[in-house]
Amino acid sequence: MVAFAMPAGVTRAQVEAIAALAQLDLDPSEVELFTRQLCDILAYVDELQQVDTSGVPPTSHVAPGGASDRPDEVRPSLDPPDALANAPDAARETPLGSFFKVPRVLG
């Protein structure tokens, strides 16, 4: 069952518009290359849409259960003074606890 209709292809103008939105400066050969590649990708997706999956149950994982499916249990961890002992710049104590002081990474 097709969930949505796939576009027939991608035009140069659409690739140029996407490049502009992504703030990419593409030369004409790159526009041609990406136009061909996007058309190939959409053709393959359209081919996948044609596969009959009516007898396949929906899944969220490819394998039942997983290594990440472990019980959530309380385990001992480091005491704050031990955790902060090797910190280059241990932060002050706050009402919420002790924290590492790290360099600012955003604005």
Buried (B, 14 or more C-beta within 10 A) or exposed (E): EEEEEBEEEBEEEEBBEBBEEEEEEBEEEEBEEBBEEBBEEBEEEBEEBEEEEEEEEEEEEEEEEEEEEEEEEEEEEEEEEEBBEEEEEBEEEEEEEBBEEEEEEEE
